């Protein structure tokens, strides 16, 4: 609908009379919104310059950085020289937590704050597009968060050295953390483009972060109730209260000696006890917990085999490996079916023993052995289950793209609607 | 739109608005605004607080979409070609905003870059503009040290970085000291002389009197077209005359059957032009009336504004 722009008038020569420097900004047409390289880099530059710390700020960062290095040195002196990944994992989670706290705080006042300061509209009037302003602000806030994270980098590097992770694995996980931080920076921006007041947008941004970090765990727990199957089971027990004193002492005696042959099964009446046996099909709701960004970070960590970690040159399974197993358990679901439950029947057991079918020690041992190896196999399977960061990565990606879409829409002028209770500017 | 393609020369009618309206929810901020601002002239937008001046300016600047009505700025339509409209406009908002951590020169340079002016040129231009608004000694000081009036001048410089054809100045005289006001007046006249169209909103009506070529009055979201213009024209014919002996003055006028209204110590007379005023003064002096004051009866805009009292709650 727009005609090609031939309408730009060349600057009249007399314009230079009072302002000697003639400027010829390129003509514009239509109403572009896409981010451009020039616009995004300029906007990022403006934002970073505006947020440049004062001398006090540099001193504060310097002291923080010095403290971190001092702690690292102390740790290096006193820590045992064996591989351990848990320290590194704690640092990673700390980095994620700090990032997710700082990033939305920085970005959540970026748009409504500028608007109430009156510095947003002049930029919207310029040749910067909505995309330029949005992406520039995203990159600037994200960069500031990343710089704050650099303060803990000595920790990260020091603990990494003894973690048994490869450099590539470390970079993958750190990359995932930076993606999460960027996604929640974008969430903060989106709230600041929606809410009129800075207090509201900061609170909403932190609530969103809280929902994904803690809320997903709660929802997962509640959803677990919905996928719990129940079946009533009947166990049978000897009714001790109804036993004659002779029968009772005979049974006691038999337990002591292991000789059941003198007992008469008819002396022992049976009690029936009914109870609800439940199986929770966590595999149907595990996607909820996998949306959690912290879980996603854990799932990007390398798999540590509980049998072969030493030959693999890894540290013993640490916090992430344990959590990975727990998550795998949730993803695979219960290993026994609701109908597989074998009811316990003390009376029947007594009857077989009276028939002199007492299990030998060897039999018991073999039975225990079989159970144990099944358990070990299960643990092995859980620890080695393929990693599942994809849902979490998808959520981060969707938050990033969705938030930026909102921000760009809200920044486009001419405005159709305004944030309630605000003025333009 | 096609007409402008054949006319690369500066557009005569820099701003044309017709029947523009805009509501915010149930509040009808602008109900019916019609105005024309020719290039190379200064037009005042006058009205009481909350009459819709700023909303109208936002719509003209392409920041706010009108509900109804048409707007053309520098030959472009903001609803289809908003970027071209914004590029043609230098907008000085009523809200003072500055990047507190950046120096005045950095502010103007970055703003110039935002208009895709090369950095070195933008910097040169920034220095020129700082010189022009008398902030050159603050070029390398952060904007947070500026006083309100100085920020106002920085904001004016910022509106000029891209050499716009149209200037929208929303309350530019707010917070300026008397000297700065006079300088602003000179500057605004210069802008018009450079061929720019200037639309100024202000409360300081006496200030506007000497600055503007035309005035548009707004009341309750409507522009008052011909009525207000007639009132301004009428107000311009009124002269206030003071004599040492008021009775003698009134007697002379009554004797010659000249219409007048008494106004305190003096009288108000009407003259269609300056020629007639000069003749009347000569005649009064010849009659032996000792005139000690003879001049326009206050600001024409102020008189119109006061006459247009309908908005008072």
Boltz contact constraints between the chains, C-beta under 6 A:
constraints:
  - contact:
      token1: [A, 1]
      token2: [B, 80]
      max_distance: 6.0
  - contact:
      token1: [A, 2]
      token2: [B, 80]
      max_distance: 6.0
  - contact:
      token1: [A, 2]
      token2: [B, 81]
      max_distance: 6.0
  - contact:
      token1: [A, 3]
      token2: [B, 1]
      max_distance: 6.0
  - contact:
      token1: [A, 6]
      token2: [B, 5]
      max_distance: 6.0
  - contact:
      token1: [A, 7]
      token2: [B, 4]
      max_distance: 6.0
  - contact:
      token1: [A, 7]
      token2: [B, 75]
      max_distance: 6.0
  - contact:
      token1: [A, 9]
      token2: [B, 8]
      max_distance: 6.0
  - contact:
      token1: [A, 9]
      token2: [B, 10]
      max_distance: 6.0
  - contact:
      token1: [A, 11]
      token2: [B, 163]
      max_distance: 6.0
  - contact:
      token1: [A, 12]
      token2: [B, 195]
      max_distance: 6.0
  - contact:
      token1: [A, 14]
      token2: [B, 194]
      max_distance: 6.0
  - contact:
      token1: [A, 15]
      token2: [B, 163]
      max_distance: 6.0
  - contact:
      token1: [A, 15]
      token2: [B, 194]
      max_distance: 6.0
  - contact:
      token1: [A, 18]
      token2: [B, 190]
      max_distance: 6.0
  - contact:
      token1: [A, 19]
      token2: [B, 128]
      max_distance: 6.0
  - contact:
      token1: [A, 20]
      token2: [B, 128]
      max_distance: 6.0
  - contact:
      token1: [A, 21]
      token2: [B, 124]
      max_distance: 6.0
  - contact:
      token1: [A, 21]
      token2: [B, 125]
      max_distance: 6.0
  - contact:
      token1: [A, 21]
      token2: [B, 128]
      max_distance: 6.0
  - contact:
      token1: [A, 23]
      token2: [B, 117]
      max_distance: 6.0
  - contact:
      token1: [A, 23]
      token2: [B, 121]
      max_distance: 6.0
  - contact:
      token1: [A, 23]
      token2: [B, 125]
      max_distance: 6.0
  - contact:
      token1: [A, 23]
      token2: [B, 163]
      max_distance: 6.0
  - contact:
      token1: [A, 25]
      token2: [B, 115]
      max_distance: 6.0
  - contact:
      token1: [A, 25]
      token2: [B, 116]
      max_distance: 6.0
  - contact:
      token1: [A, 25]
      token2: [B, 117]
      max_distance: 6.0
  - contact:
      token1: [A, 25]
      token2: [B, 162]
      max_distance: 6.0
  - contact:
      token1: [A, 26]
      token2: [B, 116]
      max_distance: 6.0
  - contact:
      token1: [A, 28]
      token2: [B, 83]
      max_distance: 6.0
  - contact:
      token1: [A, 28]
      token2: [B, 84]
      max_distance: 6.0
  - contact:
      token1: [A, 28]
      token2: [B, 87]
      max_distance: 6.0
  - contact:
      token1: [A, 29]
      token2: [B, 81]
      max_distance: 6.0
  - contact:
      token1: [A, 29]
      token2: [B, 84]
      max_distance: 6.0
  - contact:
      token1: [A, 31]
      token2: [B, 82]
      max_distance: 6.0
  - contact:
      token1: [A, 31]
      token2: [B, 83]
      max_distance: 6.0
  - contact:
      token1: [A, 42]
      token2: [B, 113]
      max_distance: 6.0
  - contact:
      token1: [A, 46]
      token2: [B, 110]
      max_distance: 6.0
  - contact:
      token1: [A, 49]
      token2: [B, 102]
      max_distance: 6.0
  - contact:
      token1: [A, 50]
      token2: [B, 99]
      max_distance: 6.0
  - contact:
      token1: [A, 50]
      token2: [B, 101]
      max_distance: 6.0
  - contact:
      token1: [A, 117]
      token2: [B, 97]
      max_distance: 6.0
  - contact:
      token1: [A, 118]
      token2: [B, 95]
      max_distance: 6.0
  - contact:
      token1: [A, 118]
      token2: [B, 97]
      max_distance: 6.0
  - contact:
      token1: [A, 119]
      token2: [B, 97]
      max_distance: 6.0
  - contact:
      token1: [A, 125]
      token2: [B, 86]
      max_distance: 6.0
  - contact:
      token1: [A, 125]
      token2: [B, 91]
      max_distance: 6.0
  - contact:
      token1: [A, 126]
      token2: [B, 114]
      max_distance: 6.0
  - contact:
      token1: [A, 126]
      token2: [B, 115]
      max_distance: 6.0
  - contact:
      token1: [A, 127]
      token2: [B, 115]
      max_distance: 6.0
  - contact:
      token1: [A, 127]
      token2: [B, 116]
      max_distance: 6.0
  - contact:
      token1: [A, 128]
      token2: [B, 114]
      max_distance: 6.0
  - contact:
      token1: [A, 413]
      token2: [B, 63]
      max_distance: 6.0
  - contact:
      token1: [A, 414]
      token2: [B, 62]
      max_distance: 6.0
  - contact:
      token1: [A, 414]
      token2: [B, 63]
      max_distance: 6.0
  - contact:
      token1: [A, 414]
      token2: [B, 64]
      max_distance: 6.0
  - contact:
      token1: [A, 414]
      token2: [B, 65]
      max_distance: 6.0
  - contact:
      token1: [A, 414]
      token2: [B, 78]
      max_distance: 6.0
  - contact:
      token1: [A, 414]
      token2: [B, 82]
      max_distance: 6.0
  - contact:
      token1: [A, 415]
      token2: [B, 64]
      max_distance: 6.0
  - contact:
      token1: [A, 416]
      token2: [B, 65]
      max_distance: 6.0
  - contact:
      token1: [A, 424]
      token2: [B, 58]
      max_distance: 6.0
  - contact:
      token1: [A, 424]
      token2: [B, 63]
      max_distance: 6.0
  - contact:
      token1: [A, 425]
      token2: [B, 93]
      max_distance: 6.0
  - contact:
      token1: [A, 425]
      token2: [B, 95]
      max_distance: 6.0
